[in-house]
């Protein structure tokens, strides 16, 4: 009987130890999971901000083109300026000028020839940009030549003869491919660290 009492006490102590140990392990694992989630949230937030900052930076090339147009709407050196802006701002596949909302100049032209003559007034988002008088971003969409892109269109309003009321001149446009843009913020480095991401 004494042995049975000792055995039941040992079993009780063992079960209590097991329960307490299990509780501590559960608590530690829960804490690790919370810390992992917090770290993943912080990393995702940091990369999202970097991506947003780079996208805004790339899209600001449309504003630079608009500023130059206000000085000389004929834009005789468009190709040279566009090449410089693409290099400086990064992530840009091509830059376009669309007087009267019809694409007439593209840099680089190679591979983008089919876009010349495209009437942007047939695009509801472009018309909305004219009405709002602000940059709009459309996409993502698949390119015919491959890749996924977004397009930023900035409606340009110029004064006739540099005086009087401003009238709609057309658009400055930047086509931004996502792959080079993502490379600029090293978002693919997340995969190497076993983080997976989805853009939406």
C-alpha positions as CSV (number, residue, x, y, z in Angstrom):
1,X,0.0,0.0,0.0
2,X,2.9,2.3,0.8
3,X,4.5,1.5,-2.5
4,X,1.2,2.3,-4.3
5,X,1.0,5.7,-2.4
6,X,4.6,6.5,-3.4
7,X,4.0,5.4,-7.0
8,X,0.9,7.6,-7.2
9,X,2.8,10.6,-5.8
10,X,5.7,10.0,-8.2
11,X,3.1,9.8,-11.1
12,X,1.4,13.0,-9.9
13,X,4.8,14.8,-9.7
14,X,5.7,13.5,-13.1
15,X,2.4,14.6,-14.6
16,X,2.6,18.0,-12.9
17,X,6.2,18.4,-14.2
18,X,5.1,17.3,-17.7
19,X,2.1,19.8,-17.6
20,X,4.3,22.7,-16.4
21,X,7.0,21.8,-18.9
22,X,4.4,21.6,-21.7
23,X,3.0,25.0,-20.6
24,X,6.5,26.6,-20.7
25,X,7.3,25.1,-24.1
26,X,3.9,26.3,-25.5
27,X,4.5,29.8,-24.0
28,X,8.0,29.9,-25.6
29,X,6.8,28.7,-29.0
30,X,3.9,31.2,-28.9
31,X,6.4,34.0,-28.1
32,X,8.7,32.9,-30.9
33,X,5.8,32.8,-33.3
34,X,4.7,36.3,-32.3
35,X,8.3,37.6,-32.7
36,X,8.6,35.9,-36.1
37,X,5.3,37.5,-37.2
38,X,6.4,40.9,-35.9
39,X,9.8,40.6,-37.8
40,X,8.0,39.5,-41.0
41,X,5.6,42.4,-40.7
42,X,8.5,44.8,-40.2
43,X,10.4,43.4,-43.1
44,X,7.3,43.5,-45.4
45,X,6.6,47.1,-44.3
46,X,10.1,48.2,-44.9
47,X,10.2,46.7,-48.4
48,X,6.8,48.0,-49.3
49,X,7.9,51.5,-48.3
50,X,11.1,51.1,-50.4
51,X,9.0,49.9,-53.4
52,X,6.5,52.8,-53.0
53,X,9.4,55.3,-52.8
54,X,11.1,53.9,-55.9
55,X,7.8,53.8,-57.9
56,X,7.2,57.4,-56.9
57,X,10.7,58.3,-57.9
58,X,10.4,56.6,-61.3
59,X,7.0,58.2,-62.0
60,X,8.4,61.6,-61.2
61,X,10.2,61.4,-64.6
62,X,6.8,62.3,-66.1
63,X,6.9,65.6,-64.1
64,X,10.4,66.3,-65.2
65,X,9.2,65.9,-68.9
66,X,6.3,68.2,-68.2
67,X,8.6,70.9,-66.7
68,X,10.8,70.8,-69.8
69,X,7.7,71.0,-72.1
70,X,6.6,74.2,-70.3
71,X,9.9,75.7,-71.5
72,X,9.8,74.4,-75.1
73,X,6.7,72.4,-76.2
74,X,8.4,71.3,-79.4
75,X,10.9,69.3,-77.3
76,X,13.6,68.9,-80.0
77,X,16.0,66.8,-77.9
78,X,13.5,64.4,-76.5
79,X,15.5,61.2,-77.1
80,X,18.6,62.5,-75.3
81,X,16.6,63.8,-72.3
82,X,14.5,60.7,-72.1
83,X,17.7,58.5,-72.1
84,X,19.1,60.6,-69.3
85,X,15.9,60.4,-67.2
86,X,15.6,56.7,-67.6
87,X,19.1,56.2,-66.4
88,X,18.7,58.8,-63.5
89,X,15.2,57.7,-62.2
90,X,15.5,53.9,-62.8
91,X,12.9,51.2,-63.3
92,X,11.5,52.9,-66.4
93,X,11.0,50.9,-69.6
94,X,10.2,53.8,-71.8
95,X,9.1,57.4,-71.8
96,X,6.5,58.9,-74.1
97,X,5.1,62.2,-75.2
98,X,1.5,62.3,-76.3
99,X,0.4,65.7,-77.6
100,X,-3.4,66.0,-77.9
101,X,-3.3,62.6,-76.0
102,X,-1.9,60.8,-79.1
103,X,1.5,59.1,-78.5
104,X,4.0,60.6,-81.0
105,X,7.4,60.2,-79.3
106,X,8.7,57.1,-77.5
107,X,12.2,56.5,-76.1
108,X,13.5,53.9,-76.7
109,X,11.4,53.3,-79.9
110,X,12.7,49.8,-80.6
111,X,10.1,47.3,-79.6
112,X,7.5,50.0,-78.9
113,X,6.7,51.0,-82.4
114,X,3.1,49.8,-82.1
115,X,2.3,52.4,-79.4
116,X,3.0,55.3,-81.8
117,X,-0.3,56.8,-82.8
118,X,-2.2,55.3,-79.9
119,X,-5.1,57.7,-78.8
120,X,-5.1,57.9,-75.0
121,X,-8.5,59.6,-75.0
122,X,-10.0,56.2,-75.7
123,X,-8.8,55.1,-72.2
124,X,-11.2,56.1,-69.4
125,X,-8.3,56.4,-66.9
126,X,-6.5,58.8,-69.1
127,X,-9.6,60.9,-69.5
128,X,-10.0,60.9,-65.8
129,X,-6.4,62.1,-65.4
130,X,-7.2,65.1,-67.7
131,X,-10.2,66.0,-65.6
132,X,-8.4,65.6,-62.3
133,X,-5.3,67.3,-63.6
134,X,-3.0,64.8,-61.8
135,X,-0.8,61.9,-62.4
136,X,-2.6,58.5,-62.7
137,X,-1.1,55.1,-62.5
138,X,-2.7,52.2,-64.4
139,X,-1.8,48.5,-64.2
140,X,-0.4,46.1,-63.6
141,X,-0.8,44.6,-67.1
142,X,1.1,42.2,-69.3
143,X,3.2,43.7,-72.0
144,X,3.0,42.2,-75.6
145,X,6.8,42.0,-75.6
146,X,6.7,40.2,-72.2
147,X,6.9,41.3,-68.7
148,X,4.5,43.1,-66.3
149,X,4.2,46.8,-66.2
150,X,2.4,49.8,-64.8
151,X,2.0,53.1,-66.7
152,X,2.0,56.6,-65.2
153,X,0.4,59.3,-67.2
154,X,0.8,63.0,-66.3
155,X,-1.6,65.4,-68.0
156,X,0.2,68.5,-69.1
157,X,-1.5,71.9,-69.3
158,X,0.3,74.8,-71.1
159,X,-0.4,78.4,-71.5
160,X,-0.7,79.5,-75.1
161,X,2.1,81.9,-76.0
162,X,3.2,81.6,-72.3
163,X,0.2,83.8,-71.2
164,X,-3.4,83.3,-70.6
165,X,-5.3,80.3,-69.4
166,X,-3.7,76.9,-69.4
167,X,-5.0,74.4,-71.9
168,X,-4.6,70.6,-72.1
169,X,-1.4,69.9,-74.2
170,X,-1.3,66.1,-73.8
171,X,0.5,63.5,-71.6
172,X,4.0,62.7,-70.5
173,X,4.0,59.0,-69.8
174,X,6.4,56.5,-68.1
175,X,6.1,52.8,-68.6
176,X,7.6,51.0,-65.7
177,X,8.4,47.3,-65.8
178,X,7.9,45.6,-62.5
179,X,11.0,43.2,-62.7
180,X,13.6,46.0,-62.9
181,X,11.7,48.1,-60.4
182,X,11.7,45.2,-57.9
183,X,15.4,44.6,-58.5
184,X,16.1,48.2,-57.5
185,X,14.6,47.6,-54.1
186,X,16.0,44.0,-53.8
187,X,12.6,42.6,-53.0
188,X,13.7,39.2,-54.5
189,X,16.3,39.1,-51.7
190,X,13.4,38.2,-49.5
191,X,13.0,34.8,-51.2
192,X,16.6,34.0,-50.4
193,X,15.8,34.6,-46.8
194,X,12.8,32.2,-47.0
195,X,10.2,35.1,-47.1
196,X,7.6,34.9,-49.8
197,X,5.7,38.0,-51.1
198,X,2.8,38.8,-53.3
199,X,2.2,42.1,-55.0
200,X,-1.4,43.4,-55.3
